Amino acid sequence: MTDFATLTLDGSGLERQPRVKDLYWEDDYLDRFDGRTLWLDAVWRAGVVRLICPRLNNLDAPLRRARFALDGQAVRARFRTYDRHTVISLRSARCPATVSVEVDGWRGESVVHGPEPDFAGRNVLVTLSKDNEPGWIEDWVRFHMIHHGADAVLFVDNGSEVHGPDVVRQALEASGVPVARVLSTSVPYGPRGKKPYANSELFLQFCVLNAVRHRFLWDARAVLNCDLDELVMSDGRIFDRAVASRFGYVAFPGYWVHPAPGFEGVPSHAVHGWRDDPAKTCPDKWCMVPSGPLCGFEWRQHRLERLPFPTWFRAKDAWFWHCRNITNGWKLLKRTKVRDDTVPDAGLQEAVAVLPLRRG
């Protein structure tokens, strides 16, 4: 049984093409671009099957004339296109076993997943990761358990070659978190382009977030979306802040932090006690109640899709520290180099002191 009900276009003669012009491609753009995945997952919840697709791009027209069926019965499809993903909605009073699509003589089919209640009532950390050190995973979870009362983790592994799902499960068990689920997908993360299109066709993360919110997280008490190199701080526990907020949603900015100048070896979160002066900011992250007042908005990495006046929801007394050297260098190799123009931060050092010093 696969972790996601992923359907590819193999054998269809169809292939997704980039919207970004080749002028803005890096050399490996097409190698990393996801032209094959039709949908990442098929999830039924509250009378609707949702097919969570990477943005269709040129596939939109042929899919709109396609025939969709649930357990062999034809159904009408509704399309909603977002920045980096598309949702195809099919109404169904019950959860069907299968969903199929027929277009231009090709037929594809996948199973349909119903809601899974693992995280009901929990404070959940959710992340997408590839080949991060198990010690980093363990410390990231412990930090948010200690400072915020996290009691569950939904961890999606993106085709790790060294530290795969079994290693991740061991790290989560070592952290002591009460509830943990590890999912795996080999769907490509996507290519990085040149500015201003650096992230325009990184489809996977948005697909993952919106698939798991309907399938696993709808009944969670609150969900904190952050990466392995991000440590959230707040005046009060961030999950409680989200639950108590008027809209069930709190956004907060990030600040880059670093190991001490001259540090050598594999860094841990605990050695990231130094910051830039003046501080260098990062795009917001968020914590929210999935079934709360903003439940109709799609999830994105840094904000909710099409949420009006997003700065209104940014807390003044919550933030996250972005640990620059907690990285395997897949995005930017220069992040593996320790900077020497930083200053110590006593509050940061006190917060990370709850974690062990790990040196490779």
VORO-860015 format. One record per residue: x, y negated, z negated of N, C-alpha, C in turn. Coordinates in steps of 0.001 Angstrom, whole numbers, padded with zeros to 6 digits, always signed. Each point is the difference from the previous one (the first is absolute). Last residue first. Example, Ala and Ser with C-alpha at 12.3 -4.5 7.8 and 13.67 -1.06 7.14 Angstrom:
residues 2
+012850+002250-007080+000820-001190-000060-000770-001090-000730+000290+005720+000070-000890-001190+000000+000900-001200+000000
END
This chain:
residues 360
+029382-016539-014983+000388+001102+000861+001494+000072+000197-003370-001851-004118+001092-000375+000916+000413+001219+000807-004102-002184-003593+000418+001110+000862+001087-000511+000928-002773-001341-004818+001027-000430+000950+000451+001220+000797-005040-000446-002230+001386+000459-000180+000925-000628+001037-004477-002555-001905+000383+001063+000927+001459+000415-000224-002244-003628-002255-000768+001202-000374+000387+001192+000867+001694-004477+000677+000731+000746-001031-000758+001231-000479-001514-003489+003142+000547+001232+000591+000785+000826-001014-001971-004164-001373-001057+000841+000567+000551+001316+000545+002971-003345-001663-000763+000597-001093-001054+000965+000547+002488-002520+003068+000846+001012-000631-000722+000683-001158-002138-003620+002145+000095+001147+000891+000797+001124-000652-000161-004070-002246-001305+000635-000012-000043+001244+000867+003951-002689-000047-000201+000704-001265-001338+000727-000045+003321-001173+004144-001330-000411-000440-000348+000820-001235+004738-001632+003173-000743+000928-000859-001343-000588-000407+002352-001211+004776+000134-000360-001418-000798+000992-000844+002689-000230+005297-001221+000097-000796+000282-000337-001461+002750+000786+004311-000384-001394-000257-001297-000055-000811+002355+003923+002047+000840-000540-001074-000352-001435-000373-002385+004922+002238+000318-001415+000175+000775-000512-001197-000308+005082+002286-000318-000780-001200+000439-001445+000204-001649+003822+003743+001160-000737-000507-000417-000878-001176-003075+002570+002648+000785+000924-000819+001233-000683-000590-003056-002126+003095-000574+000065-001345+000772+000953-000898+000947-000612+004672+000660-000979-000856-000590-000029-001402-001789+002784+003564+001183+000541-000659+000652-001006-000937-005165+000651+001511+001041-000999+000147+001231+000459-000774-003905+002833+000657-000472-001260+000569+001160-000931+000342+000835+004222-002018-000677+000250+001276-000502-001287+000650+002585+000994-004339+000531-000754+001129-000736+000166+001308-000812+001592-004669+000866+000911+000752+000459-000627+001313-001477-002274-005020-000277+000189+001423+000947+001035+000580-000359-003277-004222-000728+001265-000023-000459+000254+001435+002231-004027-001107+000881+001132+000279-000633+001362-000279-002299-004318-000672+000595-000019+001342+000796+001255+000319-004365-000999-003068+001378+000454-000255+000721+000226+001328-004169-003096-001801+000331+000805+001178+001478+000373-000090-004113-001574-003573+001417-000090+000314+000312+000983+001115-004826-002638-001264+000777+001232+000028+001442-000316+000348-004664-002517-002554+000987-000006+001073+000607+001393+000091-003760-003632-002869+000327+001368+000388+000938-000081+001205-002269-003801-002055+000800+000628-001045+000141+001504+000238-002541-002967+002830+001160-000832-000300+000936+000659-001007-003480+002271+003844+000187-000307-001418+001268-000834-000197-003371+000457+004394+001368+000209-000479+000128-000448-001451-003862-000355+003093+000033+001220-000805+001388+000274-000595-001055-003660+003005-000891-000161-001151+000107+001180-000960+002222-000167+004273+000759-000573-001112-000875-000241-001229-001813+001646+004231+000699+001001-000811+000761-000586-001179-003865-001374+003433+000672-000753-001059+000804+000928-000933-003021+002959+002856+000116-001461+000125+000692-000605-001217+000615+004945+002338-000487-000606-001238+000156-001518+000096+001288+003577+003271-001001-001040+000260-000615-000572-001275+002690+004238-000996-000203-000464+001373-001159-000992+000061+003126+000608-004367-001160+000629+000596-000256-000615+001376+005036+000310-001993-001259-000688-000303-001146+000815+000563+004597+001444+000336+000218-001204-000794-001279-000758-000360+000065+004251+002505+001131+000109-000914+000091-001186-000951-004829+001222+001791+001281-000231+000670+001101+000067-001044-005657+001492+000546+001246-000184-000741+001180-000211+000942-005464-001322+000680+001018+001008+000250+001282-000337-000767-005052-001472-001576+001182-000443+000732+000992+001152+000162-004217+000138-002518-000229+000001+001437+001194-000402+000833-000338+000025-004927+000158+001346+000548-000183+000049+001516+000015-003532-003771+000695-000157+001277+000173+001330+000730-002157-000371-004385-000656-000955+000891+000654-000153+001370+001149+004606-002445-000422-001283-000537-000571-000932+001059+002136+004611+000025-001445-000104+000223-000571-001324-000490+004753+000943-000417-000392+000365+001370-001486-000169+000293+003217-002861-003237-001003+001028-000258-000568+000414+001361+005102-002114-000574-001436-000245+000144-000828+001191-000445+005214-002777+000843-000642+001046-000790-001493-000271+000060+004795-001604+003082-001310-000152-000627-000376+001215-000828+004280-003315+002672-000589+001327-000151-001272-000175-000828+003109-003737+003231-000793+000495-001132-000201+001512+000040+004410-002273+002317-001459-000011+000180-000720+000687-001157+004675-002191-001201-000439+001060+000911-001509-000111+000181+004444-003549-001760-001299+000660-000131-000212+001070+001069+004238-002408-002912-000434+000253+001373-001238+000887-000037+002568-003696-003681-000631+001272+000303-000403+000079+001471+004165-003210-001222-001405+000150-000420-000586+001337+000465+003034+001523-001011-000199-001312-000615+000232-001072+001077-001034+005827-000695+000495-001145+000766-000287-001288-000765+000647+004528-002859-000906-000580+001001+000707-001101+000769+000732+004763-003527+000495-001275+000515-000928-000485+001111+000014+004354-002317-000259-001018-001004+000410-001392+000420-000255+005296+001514-000459-001192+000716-000422-001081-001004+001388+004532-001056+001142-000903+000186-000399-001270+000756-003140+003596-000926+000462-000568-001268+001178-000944+000158-001985+002625+003613-000791-001185-000356+000598-000709-001212+003572+002672+002649-001316+000357-000518-000784-001279-000250+004491+001472+003452-000655-000795-001046-001322+000607-000454+004825+002013+001940-001428+000005+000359-000765-000723-001096+005121-001485+000699-000725+001240-000220-001436-000108+000474+002876-004270-001832+000345+001054+000944-000771+001269-000351+000145-005858-000967-000497+001344-000317+000385+000984+001097+000795-004903-000150+001083+000960-000163-000453+001415-000317-003284-003923-001272+001057-000105+001009+001133+000987-000299-004794+001341-001808+001038-000988-000308+001031-000061+001118-004828+001602+001495+000981+000429-000997+001013-001112-000247-004869-001566+001620+001216+000657+000467+000769+000637-001160-005137-002437+002151+000939+000163-001116+001086+000992+000421-004437-003321+002149+001117+000916+000184+000887+000029-001249-005396-001003+000169+001288-000692-000049+001124+001035+000113-005876-000687+000986+001185+000749-000401+001249-000858+000055-005788-000802-000816+001182-000106+000846+001142+000872-000520-005551+000865-000347+001124-000627-000714+001243+000015+000879-005915+001080-000617+001201-000027+000833+001103-000739-000738-004940+002663-001255+001044-000938-000395+001171+000142+000963-005631+001551-000911+001162-000059+000901+000974-001060-000494-004755+000839-001252+000633+001313-000067+001270+000090+000810-002900-003920-000845-000161+000708+001260+000657+001377-000005+000055-002848-003896-001343-000212+000555-000246+000843+001249+003505+001751-003720-000122-001154+000884-001389-000051+000647+001790+003522-002963-000646-001130-000671-000251-001189+000919+002275+003966+001529-001329+000403-000460-000761-001186-000591+004519-000641+001293-000860+000195+001159-001424+000335-000422+003253-000382-003368-000247-001306+000614-000950+000139+001186+001576+003885-002106-001024-000665-000805-000360-001358+000582+003532+002306+001990-001254+000715+000259-001150-000650-000768+004369-001646-000727-000545-000417+001294-001289+000736+000339+001764-001423-004976+000153+001110+000934-000747-000280+001295+001996-004084-002869-001047+001005-000155+000171+001079+001048+002313-003739+001301-000432-000376-001342-001236+000844-000313+003765+001826+003463-001222-000784-000143-000169-000408-001460+003232+002873+004191-000092-000602-001323-001217-000911-000053+002389+004326+003250-001011-001028-000233+000042-000475-001444+003493+002210+003826-000389+000153-001396-000910-001167-000373+002245+002722+004677-000740-001128-000569-000482+000324-001406+002154+002911+003413+000987-001014-000388-000658-001221-000636-002510+003763+001717+000937+000548-000981+001013-001032-000487-004767-001848+001760+001001+000930+000497+000957+000421-001107-005471-001514-000281+001365-000529+000033+000961+001101+000412-005463-001069-001451+000717+000289+001228+001389-000626-000079-004094+001653-003555+001131-000910+000192+000782+000460+001214-005311+000691-002129+001100+000497+000822+001036-001095+000151-004433+001650-003532+000683-001048+000755+001188+000627+000716-003496+002701-001764-000240-001202-000813+000611-001208+000690-001568+004055+003098+001071-000327-000949-000390-001229-000811-002475+002154+003717-000497-000009-001380+001102-000198-001029+000937+000112+004738-001183-000853-000124-000477-000126-001444+003848+002579+002139+000159-001086-000964-001249-000823-000259+000898+003962+003209+000487+000299-001342-000288-001084-001045-001469-000156+004737+000037+001431-000308+000325+000286-001467-000153-004493+001945-001309+000636+000141+000011+001441-000498+004036-002439-000073-000961-000734-000843-001383+000633+000084+003666+001630+002660-000027+000492-001384-000994-000777-000861+000567-001254+004595-000458+001387-000088-000116+000432-001456+001786-004227+000955-001447+000024+000178-000569+001411+000051+004727-000723-000524-000706-000687-001075-001509+000123+000150+002777+001732+003470+000068+000784-001230-000823-000657-001102+000500-002348+004053-000864+001176+000162-000037+000822-001284+002907-003644+000178-001371-000476-000086-000975+001159+000150+004590+000933+000525-000301-000372-001377-001439-000476-000154+001757+001204+004411-000263+001099-000929-000428-000466-001383+001297-002745+004106-001389+000407-000231-000193+000859-001246+003259-003687+002377+000233+000951-001088-001374+000472-000476+000972-003411+003440-000463+001338+000359+000517+001063-000959+000889-004795-000567-001307+000019+000651-000523+001393+000296+004103-002249-002235-000795+001062-000630-001299+000314+000737+003305-003309+001541+000835+000976-000705-000801+001193-000504-000719-004212+002956-000731+001270+000073+000747+001123-000719+001216-004832+001149-000935+000095-001137-000797+001302-000039+004523+000706+000455-000917-001049-000432-000584-000702+001204+001460+005039+000665+000679-001273-000255-001046-001047-000385-000854+005279-001051+000280-000841+001147+000788-001235-000400-000885+005375-001850+000160-001409-000356+000382-000776+001254-002949+004823-000420+001211-000734+000359+000012-001417-000565-002384+004799-002050-000156-001073+000978+001290-000757+000226-001402+004264-002494-000258-001231-000747-000226-001169+000947-001156+005185+001359+001068-001006-000021-000386-001258-000777-001866+004929-001214-000357-001059+000948+001056-001098-000064-000365+004062-002759+001144-000231+000888-000326-001024+001086-001786+001174-005373-000341-000205+001398+001272-000250+000792-002124+001656-005304+001087-000112+000965-000562-000226+001391-001165-000422-005808-000448+000301+001350+001165-000192+000955-000992+000648-005624+000966-000304+001055-000589+000460+001325-001706-001370-005341-000302+000711+001238+001012-000457+001042-001085-000148-005807+000804-000362+001166-000417+000855+001188-000988-001440-005632-000609+000475+001241+000859-000461+001169+001543-000830-004537-000999+001060-000193-000559+000595+001290+005084-001936-000844-001303-000564+000371-001056+001108-000039+004930+000309-000875-001020+000187-001027-001351-000572+000350+004523+000481+002345-000415-001319-000491-001012+000106-001130+001582+003837+002428+000985-000474-000980-000401-001347-000588-002601+001809+003497-000175+000798-001220+000949-000471-001087+000474-001936+004197-001238-000463-000627-000277+000782-001276+003656+001359+002610+000257-001318-000579-001239-000538-000710-000407+004032+002373+000846+000198-001178+000290-001328-000697-002331-000108+004093-000843+000577-001062+000807+000203-001288+002338-001400+003846-000855-001072-000517-000863+000527-001146+002574+003094+002351+000865-000849-000836-000824-001114-000630-002197+002703+003096+000311+000787-001200+000869-000793-000968-001096-001963+004291-001106+000063-000967+000300+000796-001256+004388-001694+002508-001340+000261+000479-001029+000138-001104+005035-001809+001089-000797+000058-001229-001475+000146+000374+002965+000234+003652+000870+000387-001118-000821+000208-001263-002019-001373+004111+000886+001062+000444+000884+000517-001123-005207-002528+000526+001349-000024-000569+000812+001202+000456-004707-001986+001217+000941+000847+000730+001416-000050-000524-003371-002764-002259-000016-000161+001451+001145+000789+000652-003259+000040-004773+001345+000177+000544-000063-000009+001520-003133-001899-004304-000044+000510+001369+001418+000023+000553-002780-000165-005025+001283-000195+000677-000086+000631+001377-002906-001670-004589-000258+000592+001303+001181-000355+000887-000936+000157-005658+000784-000402+001173-000513+000753+001222-001400-001521-005605-000148+000858+001175+000830-000574+001151-000564-002147-004293-000151+001390-000434-000252+000945+001175+001793-005383-001843-000272+000887+001139-000123+001430-000510+000898-004244-002584-000945+001066-000276-000408+000811+001208+003303-003808-000614-001352-000276+000502-001017+001101-000270+004866-000146-001276-000389-001412+000014-001471-000230+000347+001930+004498-000186+000348-000709-001239-000584-001409-000019-000529+002669+003899-000695+000638-001111+000209-000804-001279+002368-001278+003784-001401-000432+000077-000880+000719-001009+004622+001131+000238-000099-001436-000232-001464-000441-000030+001004+004472+001212+000114-000258-001442-000154-001475-000316+000111+001340+004579-001226+000418-000665+000048-000343-001490+003868-000827+002468-001077-000878+000479-001316+000344-000687+003750+002794-000709+000094-001267-000734-001102-000963+000391+000300+004175+002290-000289+000218-001419-000007-001318-000764+001345-000079+004515-001428+000302-000115-000398+000116-001465+004554-000510+000986-000729-001241+000251-001498+000220-000165+002795+003747-000256+000133-000839-001188-000717-001323+000147+000258+002969+003738-000983+000424-001014+000096-000802-001294+001254-002101+004846+000625+000815-001024-001028+000403-001062-001620-000944+005045+000519-000756-001132+000517+000949-001073-002131+000861+004600+001367+000330-000407+000562-000932-001068-004484-001657+001750+000781+000980+000749+001408+000092-000568-005571-001955-001116+001441+000050-000228+000654+001036+000899-004751-002956-001915+000481+000779+001140+001512-000057-000032-004076-000742-004071+001140-000431+000797+000248+000959+001144-003208-001492-004797-000031+000600+001324+001167-000545+000817-002097+000529-005445+001048-000526+000866-000109+000697+001346-003966-000604-003955+000748+000763+000988+001064-000858+000686-003571+000849-004364+000834-001113+000463+001053+000601+000923-005032+002329-000955+001437-000115-000274+000580-001333+000465-004613+002099+000516+000229-000623-001294+001452-000254-000349-000649+003429+003814-001142-000719-000563+000332-000523-001395+002680+002692+003332+000432-001252-000620-001156-000802-000605-000380+004374+002399+001175+000105-000866+000247-001246-000847-003650+001606+003368-000161-000797-001223+001206-000016-000933-001442+000199+005542+000690+000868-000950+000183-000779-001307-003307-000148+004869+000646-000646-001157+000618+001035-000937-000367+001713+004965-000921-000715-000864+000734-000657-001144+001628+001505+005232+000178+000076-001447-001100-000784-000715+000496+002675+004999-000396-001238-000680+000178+000211-001500+002439+002301+004735-000882+000151-001153-000368-001387-000520+001137+000381+005188+000677+000139-001293-001037+000315-001073+000871-000295+005907-000820+000244-001188+000868+000048-001237-000423-001279+005874+000796+000168-001213-000899+000124-001212-000002+000173+005890-000719+000086-001267+000984+000214-001138-000395-001846+005622+000798+000534-001134-000851-000003-001254-001454-001821+004304+000246+001421+000144+000831+000640-001101-001273-004710-000014+000677+000285+001273+000403+001471+000118-001606-000708-004649+000231-001153+000861+000789+000450+001227-002436+001582-005111+000197+000418+001381+000135-001250+000863+000254+001751-005583-000085-001075+000964+000272+000585+001377-001488+001611-005542+000648+000202+001300-000209-001217+000884-000235+002152-005486-000310-001108+000893+000758+000244+001296-001770+003221-004619+000899-000411+001079-000516-001248+000702-002142+001830-003944+001251+000767-000037+001000-000513+001020-003771-003237-002413+000120+001074+000987+001321+000744-000165-003220-002806-003564+001375+000123+000477+000097+001147+001003-004594-002844-000494+000815+000916-000805+001409+000051+000568-003137-002910+001938-000584+000077-001344+000793+000915-000924+001823-003032+004174-000357+001386-000294-000515+000079-001427+002249-003591+004243-000945+000208-001101-000346+001483-000150+004528-002611+001764-001024+000909+000493-000952+000305-001149+004370-003640+001598-000968+000460-000991-001101+000816+000666+005402-001861+000668-001150+000479+000761-000954+000643-001000+004315-003685-000278-000872+000943-000689-001171+000328+000911+005434-001969+000466-001380-000005+000482-000779+001030-000794+004911-003151-000682-000728+001264+000046-001402-000224+000545+003258-003530-000735+000884+001122+000330-000717+001351-000047-002407-004268-000347+001322-000436+000453+000863+001177+000451-005104+001031+000324+000709-000857-000949+001411-000273+000524-005212+001882+001782+001425-000157+000261+000602-001007-000970-004467+003535+000555+000453-001255-000607+001517-000063+000126-004615+002977+002103+001424-000332-000033+000220-001322-000728-003782+004406+000439+000135-001442-000191+001480-000315-000203-003263+004287+002274+001219-000499-000661-000026-001525-000076-003786+004381+000345+000432-001297+000511+001191-000503-000803-001219+005319+000860-000319-001142-000856+000530-001272+000654-001076+005802+000912+000451-001310+000462-000471-001111-000937+001055+005162-001347-001137-000872+000286+000487-001405+000362+002894+003716-001444-000572+000262+001314-001165-000872+000392+002461-000523-004126-000470+001392+000024-000748+000299+001292+000815-004628+000332+000231+000542-001340-000636+001374-000052+001886-003546+004209-000961+000945-000560+000458+000433-001385+000801-003781+004574+000363+000464-001331-001083+000928-000524+001849-002090+004978-001097+000656-000706+000528+000511-001330+001794-004392+003230+000143+001404-000390-001257+000506-000702+001202-004543+001592-000872+000792+000884+000058+001489-000337+002598-003126-002441-001368-000514-000080-000954+000730+000950+004698+000921-000028-000663+000558-001181-001432-000501-000134+002829-001658+003542-000399+001402+000198-000700+000603-001212+001485-004556-000461-000995+000172+001067-000357+001466+000228+003447-001108-003182-001316-000456-000426-001066+000280+001070+004915+000727+000129-000908+001139-000145-001423-000426-000333+003878-002973+000352-000571+000349+001302-000957+001182-000061+000900-001749-004636+000639-000695+001123-000714+000366+001298-000642+001572-004852-000159+000718+001256+000730-000640+001174+001357+000187-005353-000726-000889+000913-000030+000595+001400+000314+003567-003694+000877-001105+000367-000727-000883+001012-003323+002693-002974+000890+000095+001162+001064-001100-000031-004068+002853-002854+000977-001062-000255+001112+000131+001026-005353+001435-000565+001222+000437+000661+000990-001149-000100-004622+001396-002909+000906-001037+000495+001240+000654+000592-005440+001198-001383+001320+000547+000300+000830-001126+000596-004477-000356-003363+000747-000407+001182+001296+000800+000093-003284+000122-003712-000785+000049+001215+000709-000408+001270+002149+000123-004447-001223-000815-000050-000702-000082+001351+004544+002044+000678-000383-000541-001300-001259-000827+000190+003972+003318+002836-001415-000289-000223-000184-000545-001410+004360+000300+003685-000478+000024-001383-001482-000354-000038+004704+001247+003157-001451-000095+000163-000613+000208-001375+005198-001650+002028-000851+000796-000873-001453-000251+000362+003589-001619+002768+000786+000560-001091-000838+000934-000853-000769-001046+005403-000349-000438-001354+000865+000718-001017+001470-000146+004447-001316-000610+000216-000574-000449-001328+005274+000711+001693-000997+000249-001035-001316-000690+000357+004106-000336+002731-000672+001298+000073-001140+000179-000989+003425-003690+000714-000897+000049+001140-000919+001201-000006+003419-003030-003287-000929+001124-000070-000991-000070+001155+005372-001835-000653-001409-000371+000200-000885+001250+000000+004904-000064-000177-000686-000054-001295-001499-000283+000129+002890+000160+003829+000270+001253-000709-000778+000066-001313-000048-003964+002626-000874+001036+000539+000213+001346-000691+002798-003664-001324-001421-000295-000227-000907+001135+000473+005062-000897-000385-000657+001281-000239-001510-000142-000149+002899-003825+000841+000426+001029+000950-000761+001314-000157-002617-004389-001428+001348+000444-000302+000322+001187+000906-003687-003806+001390+000335+001337-000470+001450+000077-000463-002584-003738+002130+000125-000013-001458+000309+001388-000571-000725-000821+004692+000923-001077-000364+000312+000028-001493-003347+002752+002084+001332+000589-000151+001077-001037-000315-005180-000626-001560+000762-000027+001248+001433+000469-000234-004426+001523-002840+001132-000922-000069+000805+000083+001291-003585+002942-000807-000513-001335+000352+001126-001008+000046+000407+005544+000897+000187-001165-000881-000728-001233+000532-001901+004980+000970+001083-000858+000471+000154-001201-000937-002172+005425-000044-000068-001389-000463+001225-000762+000524-002214+004289+002487+001090-000388-000895-000166-001468-000377-002411+004738+002805-000088-001360-000536+001181-000265-000922-000994+004244+002061+000422-000924+001046-000071-001454-000419-000896+004243-002572-001104-000832+000495+000360-000827+001223+002815+003026-002872-000787+000682+001017-001097-000832+000621+001734-001572-004674+000718+000988+000799-000941+000709+000970-000687-003592-003474-000490-000064+001372+000670+001023+000905-000991+000385-005548+000870-000641+000986-000644+000046+001376-001704+000186-005471-000210+000453+001369+000928-000777+000922-000578+001278-005680+000579-000791+001086-000285+000650+001353-001298+000215-005190-000688+000582+001157+000429-000748+001257+002980+000795-004658-000891-000936+000679-000626+000707+001203+002709+002556-002769-000384-001003-000988-000935-001053+000581+000192+005242+001724+000785-001216+000070-000525-001021-001007-000032+005624-000008-000847-001202+000000+000877-001245+000000
END
